[in-house]
Amino acid sequence: MAGTVRLLPAECALDLGDGSERGEYVCQNYILNMLGRPHRAVNIMYTYYPLDEQWPMRISEACHDMKVGFAWDYPYDNYYPFVEGGVQFEQMRDIRRHGQEVMLTMTIDCAVSDSQLSDIARSLRPFGRMFLRINHECNGSWFTHNRRYSYEEVAAFFVRFAGIIKEIAPNVRCVFCAGLAGEEKDPDGQHKVELEDVFAEAYRAADVWSADKYTALHFGWPYNIAEPGNETYTADDPEELFVRYERTYERLSSLFGEHPFIQAEFSADGDVTSAMMQPLTVRRYYDAVSRSCASWLSGISMYQFRDRGRLGLEMEDPNDPSVGIRQPLMDEYMDIAGEPYFLPRIERTGSTSFPAELRWGGSEDAYGIEIDAKLEGMPCFLEVTLQADLSLMMEFNGRWFYKSPGVETIDLMPAFYGRPFSGARTIPLHIFATPPDGENHENGREDWDVNQYYTMTEEPSFRIRYESPYYSRKEVEAEMSRILGRKTDGN
């Protein structure tokens, strides 16, 4: 008998940046196979300045002869342009097929019309419960929206666009990203947030609040080198930085009521810490979060998977941008990502039979099924065969797998690589159905833009073997005993 299960939020979700002005988008198959688990959301970054003469070219290509001494010196931001039918839509489909939500960061010209914003809203509605970060880091001075417009104008634009989103694509959550609490206090002794009065209506209009701050950042990259004594980098104590985030939320919630809060960009720059000390710096911050049990913090986004500098889990190979060089931070981050505090919860809700209905509402709200794999010991082969037309995300022994439409059989043995065991055990396979083409489709249901429903008519089947064509079961068991003994000895 199969069971029914529900996918629920982690205590604090993990999100991931994938592509920006500093690195190219990496496909989700590769990332999933590297990290062994999906993220709640994947952050992609685009710009929209259709009134500029260079549009729709990427500005670094349009102005390739321009002398630039700072990353944001171009006429508009050097993200890829957000255009009708652009590559961003295939990236969003890729993200959603792999059981994750889209976090779209957009820097947008505040002079664009309501009609243009309505077109964007309509294009986003098929992508479910996504996040939209509008003109992020708007307390700063580096992005084009802050160079061309006042803080008051940027805030008013956020309110305008958020209103259009709520009317046309209510499934999209608008994220307002501004500053942190500083040293200035109000008469009651509470730390004030930078520009809190100017941004008050934007905070009220937002669905989610955010602020970007790195424990270390070489903001002068790639135009200079971070060296002691120059002023092109910042560094903060990780625990003290977390205290600033706590103060920020306390202040904002006291002024504007409770909202979800995310850190949509976080890391420690290896240019500042060195690659060898980067893992420790990041670890200290995530430890501060989990120790605090901060229920107000709904997610942290690691910036980013692959980076041309030293902000990524991988560094882009300068000889071949399609190749990533694994950094020491990767192993530390994988350990963090495996901790219960940062893992989505899977809760058994009952039993079912086939045909079984599965509902995908997003990475924090989905109904799936559970099938037990009953193992006599460590297998040599463990494969599962599933209904071919479904797009599936599956969790087994702590590792996640993706099955695309058209694929029938998935090898589950990677769930045991590095984690062999002895003796009999039963391990559940948790199965969730994701949108096969990455989009939600109108299907007559009122909730189509947040929920999609799929029917599994065929019960999954396992192929389990305890010996190979070459090695006997006795030889396999002896080798597993040797490996387990070695692991016990700490070697």
C-alpha positions as CSV (number, residue, x, y, z in Angstrom):
1,M,0.0,0.0,0.0
2,A,1.4,3.4,-1.0
3,G,1.2,6.3,1.4
4,T,0.4,10.0,0.9
5,V,2.9,12.6,1.9
6,R,3.0,16.4,2.0
7,L,6.0,18.6,1.3
8,L,6.3,21.4,3.9
9,P,8.6,24.4,4.5
10,A,11.9,24.0,6.3
11,E,12.5,26.0,9.5
12,C,14.6,28.2,7.3
13,A,14.6,27.5,3.5
14,L,17.7,27.5,1.4
15,D,17.6,29.4,-1.9
16,L,20.3,29.7,-4.6
17,G,21.5,32.3,-7.0
18,D,22.1,31.0,-10.5
19,G,23.5,33.6,-12.9
20,S,24.0,37.3,-12.7
21,E,26.4,40.0,-14.1
22,R,29.2,37.8,-12.5
23,G,28.4,34.4,-13.9
24,E,26.3,32.4,-16.4
25,Y,23.2,30.3,-15.7
26,V,23.9,26.7,-14.9
27,C,21.3,24.1,-15.7
28,Q,19.4,22.6,-12.8
29,N,20.2,19.0,-13.7
30,Y,23.9,19.7,-13.1
31,I,23.2,21.6,-9.8
32,L,20.9,18.9,-8.5
33,N,23.4,16.2,-9.2
34,M,26.2,18.2,-7.6
35,L,24.3,19.2,-4.4
36,G,21.9,16.2,-4.1
37,R,18.9,18.3,-3.1
38,P,16.8,21.1,-4.7
39,H,16.4,24.6,-3.2
40,R,13.2,26.3,-2.3
41,A,13.8,29.0,-4.9
42,V,16.5,29.8,-7.5
43,N,17.3,33.4,-8.1
44,I,17.9,34.7,-11.6
45,M,18.7,38.3,-12.4
46,Y,17.6,40.4,-15.4
47,T,17.2,44.1,-16.3
48,Y,14.5,46.0,-18.2
49,Y,15.4,49.4,-19.7
50,P,13.4,49.4,-23.0
51,L,13.4,53.2,-23.3
52,D,17.2,53.3,-23.7
53,E,18.8,53.5,-27.2
54,Q,21.0,50.4,-26.6
55,W,18.0,48.2,-25.7
56,P,17.6,45.2,-26.0
57,M,21.4,44.5,-26.1
58,R,23.2,43.5,-23.0
59,I,24.8,46.8,-22.1
60,S,28.4,45.5,-21.8
61,E,28.1,44.2,-25.3
62,A,26.5,47.4,-26.6
63,C,29.1,49.5,-24.9
64,H,32.1,47.2,-25.3
65,D,34.5,50.1,-26.1
66,M,33.4,52.1,-23.0
67,K,36.0,52.7,-20.3
68,V,34.6,51.2,-17.2
69,G,36.2,51.2,-13.7
70,F,33.2,49.9,-11.7
71,A,30.7,47.1,-12.3
72,W,27.8,49.6,-12.5
73,D,29.3,52.3,-14.7
74,Y,27.3,51.3,-17.8
75,P,24.2,53.2,-18.8
76,Y,22.0,50.5,-17.4
77,D,22.7,47.3,-15.3
78,N,24.8,44.6,-16.9
79,Y,22.3,41.8,-16.4
80,Y,20.8,40.0,-19.4
81,P,17.9,41.9,-20.8
82,F,14.4,40.7,-19.9
83,V,12.7,40.5,-23.4
84,E,9.6,38.8,-24.8
85,G,10.4,35.2,-25.5
86,G,13.8,35.6,-23.9
87,V,16.0,32.9,-22.3
88,Q,14.8,33.8,-18.9
89,F,11.6,31.9,-19.5
90,E,13.4,28.7,-20.3
91,Q,15.4,29.1,-17.2
92,M,12.2,29.6,-15.2
93,R,10.8,26.4,-16.7
94,D,14.0,24.5,-15.9
95,I,13.8,25.7,-12.3
96,R,10.2,24.7,-11.8
97,R,10.6,21.3,-13.5
98,H,13.2,20.6,-10.8
99,G,10.8,21.2,-7.9
100,Q,11.9,24.8,-7.1
101,E,10.3,28.2,-7.2
102,V,11.5,31.1,-9.3
103,M,13.0,34.1,-7.7
104,L,13.3,36.7,-10.4
105,T,15.4,39.8,-9.6
106,M,14.6,42.7,-12.0
107,T,16.1,46.1,-12.2
108,I,13.5,48.2,-14.1
109,D,13.3,51.7,-15.5
110,C,10.9,53.6,-13.2
111,A,9.7,55.5,-16.3
112,V,8.1,52.5,-18.1
113,S,4.4,52.5,-18.6
114,D,1.7,50.6,-16.8
115,S,1.0,48.8,-20.0
116,Q,4.6,47.5,-20.2
117,L,4.4,46.4,-16.5
118,S,1.1,44.7,-17.2
119,D,2.8,42.7,-20.0
120,I,5.5,41.6,-17.6
121,A,2.9,40.5,-15.0
122,R,1.0,38.5,-17.6
123,S,4.1,36.7,-18.7
124,L,4.9,35.7,-15.1
125,R,1.5,34.3,-14.1
126,P,2.1,30.8,-15.5
127,F,5.1,30.3,-13.2
128,G,3.2,29.6,-10.0
129,R,4.2,30.9,-6.5
130,M,7.3,32.8,-7.6
131,F,9.2,35.7,-6.0
132,L,9.7,39.0,-7.8
133,R,12.4,41.3,-6.5
134,I,11.8,44.7,-7.9
135,N,14.8,47.1,-8.0
136,H,16.6,45.4,-5.2
137,E,19.2,47.1,-2.9
138,C,17.2,50.3,-3.5
139,N,18.8,52.0,-0.5
140,G,22.1,52.1,-2.4
141,S,23.6,54.3,-5.1
142,W,25.1,51.8,-7.6
143,F,22.1,50.5,-9.6
144,T,20.7,52.5,-12.4
145,H,17.3,53.0,-10.6
146,N,19.1,54.8,-7.9
147,R,21.3,56.9,-10.2
148,R,18.4,58.1,-12.3
149,Y,15.6,58.4,-9.7
150,S,15.3,59.6,-6.1
151,Y,14.6,57.2,-3.3
152,E,11.0,58.5,-3.2
153,E,10.5,57.8,-6.9
154,V,12.0,54.3,-6.5
155,A,9.6,53.6,-3.6
156,A,6.6,54.9,-5.6
157,F,7.5,52.7,-8.6
158,F,7.6,49.6,-6.4
159,V,4.2,50.4,-5.0
160,R,2.9,51.0,-8.6
161,F,4.3,47.7,-10.0
162,A,3.3,45.7,-7.0
163,G,-0.3,46.9,-7.4
164,I,-0.2,45.7,-11.1
165,I,1.2,42.4,-10.1
166,K,-1.5,41.8,-7.4
167,E,-4.2,42.5,-10.0
168,I,-2.8,40.5,-12.9
169,A,-0.6,37.8,-11.3
170,P,-1.6,37.4,-7.7
171,N,0.4,34.2,-7.4
172,V,3.6,36.3,-7.7
173,R,5.1,37.6,-4.4
174,C,6.7,41.0,-4.6
175,V,9.9,41.4,-2.6
176,F,11.0,44.8,-1.3
177,C,14.8,44.8,-0.8
178,A,16.3,47.7,1.0
179,G,18.6,48.5,4.0
180,L,19.4,47.1,7.5
181,A,19.1,48.6,10.9
182,G,21.9,51.0,11.8
183,E,23.2,52.7,15.0
184,E,20.5,55.4,15.0
185,K,17.8,54.8,17.6
186,D,14.3,56.1,18.1
187,P,13.1,57.6,21.5
188,D,12.3,54.0,22.7
189,G,15.8,52.8,22.0
190,Q,14.9,50.7,19.0
191,H,17.5,50.7,16.1
192,K,16.1,52.5,13.1
193,V,16.3,51.0,9.6
194,E,17.9,53.0,6.8
195,L,15.4,55.2,4.9
196,E,12.5,53.6,6.8
197,D,10.3,56.7,6.5
198,V,11.0,57.2,2.7
199,F,10.3,53.5,2.0
200,A,7.3,53.1,4.3
201,E,4.6,52.6,1.6
202,A,6.9,50.2,-0.3
203,Y,7.3,48.1,2.9
204,R,3.5,48.1,3.3
205,A,2.9,47.1,-0.3
206,A,5.4,44.3,-0.3
207,D,4.5,40.6,0.2
208,V,8.1,39.8,1.4
209,W,10.9,41.9,2.8
210,S,14.6,41.5,2.1
211,A,18.0,43.0,2.6
212,D,21.2,42.0,0.9
213,K,24.4,41.9,2.9
214,Y,27.5,39.7,2.6
215,T,29.8,38.9,5.5
216,A,32.6,39.8,3.1
217,L,32.4,41.4,-0.3
218,H,35.0,42.7,-2.8
219,F,32.6,45.2,-4.4
220,G,35.5,46.6,-6.6
221,W,35.7,43.3,-8.5
222,P,36.8,42.8,-11.3
223,Y,38.4,46.2,-11.7
224,N,40.9,45.9,-8.8
225,I,42.3,43.4,-6.4
226,A,41.2,43.3,-2.7
227,E,44.3,44.0,-0.7
228,P,44.7,45.2,2.9
229,G,44.4,49.0,3.1
230,N,42.3,49.6,-0.1
231,E,38.7,50.6,0.2
232,T,37.1,48.3,-2.3
233,Y,35.9,45.6,0.0
234,T,33.9,45.1,3.2
235,A,34.0,42.5,5.9
236,D,31.7,41.9,8.9
237,D,31.6,39.5,11.8
238,P,29.1,36.8,10.9
239,E,27.4,36.7,14.3
240,E,27.2,40.5,14.5
241,L,25.7,40.6,11.0
242,F,22.9,38.3,12.1
243,V,22.1,40.5,15.0
244,R,21.7,43.4,12.5
245,Y,19.2,41.3,10.6
246,E,17.3,40.5,13.8
247,R,17.1,44.2,14.7
248,T,16.0,45.0,11.1
249,Y,13.1,42.6,11.3
250,E,12.1,43.7,14.8
251,R,12.0,47.3,13.7
252,L,10.1,46.8,10.4
253,S,7.5,44.5,12.0
254,S,6.9,47.0,14.8
255,L,6.3,49.7,12.2
256,F,4.5,47.8,9.4
257,G,3.2,44.5,10.8
258,E,4.6,41.0,10.2
259,H,5.9,40.0,6.8
260,P,8.0,37.0,5.7
261,F,11.7,38.0,5.5
262,I,14.4,36.6,3.2
263,Q,18.0,37.1,2.6
264,A,18.1,37.0,-1.2
265,E,21.8,37.4,-1.6
266,F,24.3,36.1,1.0
267,S,27.9,34.7,0.9
268,A,31.4,35.5,2.0
269,D,33.7,36.6,-0.8
270,G,36.8,34.5,-1.2
271,D,38.6,37.5,-2.5
272,V,38.4,38.9,1.0
273,T,38.5,35.8,3.2
274,S,40.5,33.5,0.9
275,A,39.0,30.4,-0.6
276,M,40.3,28.3,2.4
277,M,38.7,30.5,5.1
278,Q,35.5,31.1,3.1
279,P,33.7,27.9,4.4
280,L,34.3,28.9,8.1
281,T,32.9,32.4,7.6
282,V,29.8,31.1,5.9
283,R,29.4,28.3,8.5
284,R,29.5,30.8,11.3
285,Y,26.6,32.7,9.9
286,Y,24.3,29.7,9.2
287,D,25.1,28.4,12.7
288,A,24.0,31.7,14.1
289,V,20.7,31.4,12.2
290,S,20.0,27.8,13.3
291,R,20.9,28.5,17.0
292,S,18.5,31.4,17.1
293,C,15.6,29.4,15.7
294,A,14.6,32.7,14.0
295,S,11.1,31.9,12.8
296,W,10.9,35.4,11.1
297,L,13.6,34.4,8.6
298,S,12.0,32.3,6.0
299,G,15.0,31.8,3.7
300,I,18.6,32.5,2.8
301,S,19.9,32.6,-0.8
302,M,23.5,31.5,-1.4
303,Y,25.0,33.9,-4.0
304,Q,25.8,32.1,-6.2
305,F,26.4,28.6,-7.7
306,R,29.1,29.5,-10.2
307,D,30.9,32.8,-10.3
308,R,33.7,34.3,-12.3
309,G,35.1,35.7,-9.1
310,R,35.2,34.0,-5.7
311,L,31.6,34.3,-4.6
312,G,30.4,30.9,-5.9
313,L,30.3,27.3,-4.8
314,E,32.2,26.9,-8.1
315,M,34.5,29.3,-9.8
316,E,34.1,29.6,-13.6
317,D,37.1,28.2,-15.4
318,P,38.7,31.2,-17.2
319,N,39.7,28.9,-20.0
320,D,36.2,27.6,-20.6
321,P,33.1,29.4,-19.1
322,S,31.0,26.2,-19.4
323,V,33.3,24.5,-16.8
324,G,33.1,25.0,-13.0
325,I,36.0,24.6,-10.6
326,R,34.7,23.2,-7.3
327,Q,35.6,25.5,-4.3
328,P,36.1,24.5,-0.7
329,L,32.9,26.2,0.1
330,M,31.0,23.5,-1.8
331,D,31.6,20.8,0.8
332,E,30.7,23.1,3.7
333,Y,27.5,24.3,2.0
334,M,26.5,20.7,1.3
335,D,26.9,19.9,5.0
336,I,24.7,22.9,5.9
337,A,22.1,22.0,3.3
338,G,21.8,18.5,4.9
339,E,21.0,19.8,8.3
340,P,17.4,19.3,9.5
341,Y,16.9,23.0,10.2
342,F,17.4,23.8,6.5
343,L,15.6,20.9,5.0
344,P,12.0,20.8,3.7
345,R,9.9,18.6,5.8
346,I,8.1,15.5,4.4
347,E,5.1,14.5,6.4
348,R,3.1,11.3,5.9
349,T,-0.6,12.0,5.8
350,G,-2.3,8.7,5.0
351,S,-2.5,5.9,2.5
352,T,-3.6,5.7,-1.1
353,S,-4.0,3.3,-4.0
354,F,-3.6,3.7,-7.8
355,P,-4.6,5.8,-9.7
356,A,-3.3,8.4,-7.2
357,E,-3.6,12.2,-7.5
358,L,-0.6,14.4,-6.9
359,R,-0.7,18.1,-6.4
360,W,2.2,20.6,-7.0
361,G,1.7,23.9,-5.3
362,G,5.4,24.7,-5.0
363,S,8.5,23.7,-3.1
364,E,6.8,24.3,0.3
365,D,3.4,23.0,-0.5
366,A,2.9,19.8,-2.5
367,Y,1.1,16.4,-2.1
368,G,2.9,13.3,-3.3
369,I,3.1,9.6,-2.6
370,E,5.5,7.3,-0.6
371,I,6.6,3.8,-1.7
372,D,8.7,1.7,0.5
373,A,11.9,0.0,-0.7
374,K,12.4,-3.1,1.5
375,L,16.1,-3.9,1.5
376,E,17.7,-7.1,2.9
377,G,21.0,-5.3,3.0
378,M,23.2,-3.0,0.9
379,P,22.2,-3.5,-2.7
380,C,24.4,-3.6,-5.8
381,F,21.6,-2.3,-8.0
382,L,18.5,-0.3,-7.1
383,E,16.5,1.2,-9.8
384,V,12.9,2.5,-9.9
385,T,10.6,2.4,-13.0
386,L,7.9,5.1,-13.1
387,Q,5.2,6.4,-15.4
388,A,6.9,7.8,-18.4
389,D,4.8,10.9,-19.1
390,L,5.2,12.5,-15.6
391,S,7.8,15.0,-14.5
392,L,8.9,13.9,-11.0
393,M,11.1,15.0,-8.1
394,M,11.9,12.1,-5.7
395,E,13.6,11.9,-2.3
396,F,15.3,8.7,-1.3
397,N,17.7,8.2,1.7
398,G,18.3,12.0,1.9
399,R,19.1,12.5,-1.8
400,W,16.8,14.0,-4.4
401,F,16.4,12.8,-8.0
402,Y,14.7,14.3,-11.1
403,K,12.8,12.3,-13.7
404,S,11.9,14.2,-16.9
405,P,8.9,13.2,-19.1
406,G,9.9,10.4,-21.4
407,V,12.3,8.9,-18.9
408,E,11.1,5.7,-17.2
409,T,13.9,4.4,-15.0
410,I,16.0,6.2,-12.5
411,D,19.1,4.7,-10.8
412,L,18.8,5.3,-7.0
413,M,22.2,4.0,-6.1
414,P,23.7,7.5,-5.8
415,A,21.7,7.8,-2.6
416,F,24.1,5.3,-1.0
417,Y,27.4,6.7,-2.4
418,G,29.4,7.7,0.7
419,R,26.6,6.3,2.9
420,P,26.8,2.5,2.8
421,F,25.0,0.4,5.4
422,S,24.6,-3.2,6.6
423,G,21.6,-5.1,7.7
424,A,18.0,-5.0,6.6
425,R,16.1,-1.7,6.4
426,T,13.1,-0.1,4.8
427,I,13.6,3.2,3.0
428,P,10.7,5.2,1.7
429,L,10.8,6.8,-1.8
430,H,8.9,10.1,-1.7
431,I,7.5,11.2,-5.1
432,F,6.2,14.6,-6.2
433,A,4.9,15.6,-9.6
434,T,6.2,18.9,-11.0
435,P,5.0,20.8,-14.1
436,P,6.3,18.8,-17.1
437,D,7.0,21.9,-19.2
438,G,7.7,24.1,-16.1
439,E,4.5,26.1,-16.4
440,N,1.1,26.1,-14.9
441,H,-1.8,25.8,-17.4
442,E,-5.4,26.9,-17.1
443,N,-7.4,23.8,-16.6
444,G,-10.7,25.0,-15.4
445,R,-9.8,25.1,-11.7
446,E,-9.8,28.5,-10.0
447,D,-6.4,27.7,-8.4
448,W,-4.6,26.9,-11.6
449,D,-2.0,29.6,-11.2
450,V,-0.8,28.2,-7.9
451,N,-1.7,24.5,-8.0
452,Q,-1.4,21.8,-10.7
453,Y,-2.7,18.3,-10.4
454,Y,-1.4,15.1,-11.9
455,T,-2.5,11.5,-11.9
456,M,-0.2,8.5,-11.4
457,T,-1.9,5.6,-12.9
458,E,1.0,3.1,-12.7
459,E,2.5,2.0,-9.4
460,P,6.3,2.4,-9.4
461,S,8.4,-0.8,-9.3
462,F,11.9,-1.4,-8.0
463,R,14.7,-3.5,-9.4
464,I,16.8,-4.6,-6.4
465,R,19.9,-6.8,-6.7
466,Y,22.4,-7.8,-4.0
467,E,25.0,-9.3,-6.4
468,S,26.4,-8.2,-9.7
469,P,27.0,-10.4,-12.8
470,Y,30.7,-10.4,-11.7
471,Y,30.7,-10.4,-7.9
472,S,28.8,-12.7,-5.6
473,R,26.6,-11.5,-2.8
474,K,29.1,-12.7,-0.3
475,E,31.9,-10.7,-1.9
476,V,29.7,-7.6,-2.0
477,E,28.8,-8.0,1.7
478,A,32.5,-8.4,2.6
479,E,33.3,-5.2,0.7
480,M,30.5,-3.3,2.4
481,S,31.8,-4.5,5.8
482,R,35.3,-3.3,4.9
483,I,34.0,0.2,3.9
484,L,31.8,0.5,7.0
485,G,34.8,-0.5,9.2
486,R,36.9,2.1,7.5
487,K,34.3,4.8,8.0
488,T,34.0,3.8,11.7
489,D,37.7,4.2,12.1
490,G,37.4,7.7,10.7
491,N,39.5,7.0,7.6
